[in-house]
Amino acid sequence: MFSLNERLQADTRLVTDLRLCRVLLMNNRLWPWLILVPMREDAVEIHRLGEADQLTLMREIALASRVVERLFAPDKMNVGALGNMVPQLHVHVIGRTRGDPAWPGPVWGSGHAEPYEPAEAAALVDQLAEALRANE
């Protein structure tokens, strides 16, 4: 049975569930930052997913990227699956803009974080969920 890693749960807000992935919003308002977590027990690496799940994951990454581009108009999309700190397979989809606090470096370990206000997070989650479901 699928369960979300405690660290991911603590650092994010639930946006929606797609066909394969649970979509989360990172609680850092400095970047439009989604995390896609395949809802497969013990999933650790993309190449260990079945072929159908690999294809679905890529489609859902593309969907999340398009939604972030449409809503936030970033200069560049950063997409990556690291897993060094959280072993559960998850893919970061981050909209980056020139001049953001970590530009041009990675957001990880930049020391920059600014949590959303609760009302702001709730409104953004609703907007993201609607956009993802409308384009799924």
C-alpha positions in Angstrom: 0.0 0.0 0.0 1.3 3.5 -0.9 2.3 5.8 1.9 4.0 9.2 1.6 7.5 9.7 3.1 7.3 11.7 6.4 9.7 14.3 5.2 7.8 14.9 2.0 4.6 15.1 4.0 6.1 17.6 6.4 7.5 19.9 3.7 4.5 20.0 1.3 0.8 20.4 0.8 -1.3 18.0 -1.2 -2.5 19.3 -4.5 -4.2 16.3 -6.2 -3.7 12.7 -7.2 -3.2 12.0 -10.9 -3.4 8.6 -12.5 0.1 7.6 -11.2 1.4 10.4 -9.1 0.4 12.3 -6.0 1.1 16.0 -6.7 2.5 18.1 -3.8 3.3 21.8 -3.5 6.6 22.5 -1.7 6.0 24.9 1.1 8.4 27.5 -0.2 6.9 30.5 -1.9 10.2 31.6 -3.5 9.6 29.1 -6.4 6.6 27.5 -8.0 7.7 24.0 -6.9 5.7 20.8 -7.4 6.7 17.3 -6.4 5.3 14.3 -8.2 5.4 11.0 -6.2 4.4 7.8 -8.0 1.9 6.0 -5.9 3.7 2.7 -6.0 4.9 1.0 -2.8 8.6 1.0 -2.4 9.3 2.9 -5.6 12.9 4.3 -5.5 14.2 4.6 -9.0 12.5 5.6 -12.3 14.2 2.8 -14.3 12.7 0.3 -11.8 9.1 1.2 -12.6 7.3 -0.8 -15.1 7.3 0.5 -18.7 3.7 1.7 -18.5 4.4 3.6 -15.3 7.6 5.1 -16.7 5.5 6.5 -19.6 2.8 7.7 -17.4 5.3 9.4 -15.1 6.9 11.2 -18.1 3.4 12.4 -19.2 2.6 13.6 -15.7 5.9 15.4 -15.4 5.2 17.2 -18.8 1.7 18.1 -17.6 3.0 19.5 -14.3 5.7 21.5 -16.3 3.1 22.9 -18.7 0.9 24.0 -15.8 3.8 25.7 -14.0 4.8 27.4 -17.2 1.2 28.6 -17.9 0.5 29.9 -14.3 3.9 31.4 -13.5 5.8 32.0 -16.8 9.2 31.0 -15.5 12.4 31.5 -17.6 13.4 27.9 -17.1 11.9 24.6 -15.8 14.1 22.5 -13.5 13.0 18.9 -13.4 14.8 16.3 -11.4 14.7 13.2 -9.3 17.5 13.1 -6.7 16.5 11.0 -3.7 19.6 11.4 -1.7 17.8 12.7 1.4 14.4 11.1 0.7 14.7 7.6 -0.8 11.0 7.4 -1.9 10.8 8.1 -5.7 9.7 11.7 -6.3 10.3 14.2 -9.1 10.8 17.9 -8.5 9.2 20.3 -11.1 10.4 23.8 -10.3 9.8 27.0 -12.2 12.9 29.2 -12.2 13.3 32.9 -13.0 16.5 34.8 -13.7 17.3 36.7 -10.5 15.5 34.3 -8.1 17.3 33.8 -4.8 19.3 30.8 -6.0 19.7 31.7 -9.7 21.6 30.2 -11.5 22.4 27.5 -9.0 20.2 24.8 -7.7 17.4 25.5 -5.2 18.5 22.6 -3.0 20.8 23.7 -0.2 20.6 27.4 -1.2 19.5 28.3 2.3 16.5 30.2 0.9 13.1 29.3 2.1 9.9 31.3 2.7 6.8 29.3 3.7 3.4 30.2 2.2 0.8 31.9 4.4 -2.0 29.4 4.9 -4.6 31.3 2.8 -2.1 31.8 0.0 -1.2 28.1 0.0 -4.8 27.1 0.0 -5.6 29.3 -3.0 -2.6 28.2 -4.9 -3.4 24.5 -4.2 -6.9 25.0 -5.6 -5.6 26.8 -8.7 -3.0 24.1 -9.4 -5.4 21.2 -8.8 -7.9 22.7 -11.2 -5.3 23.3 -13.9 -3.9 19.8 -13.5 -7.3 18.1 -13.6 -8.4 20.2 -16.6 -5.4 19.2 -18.6 -5.0 15.6 -17.5 
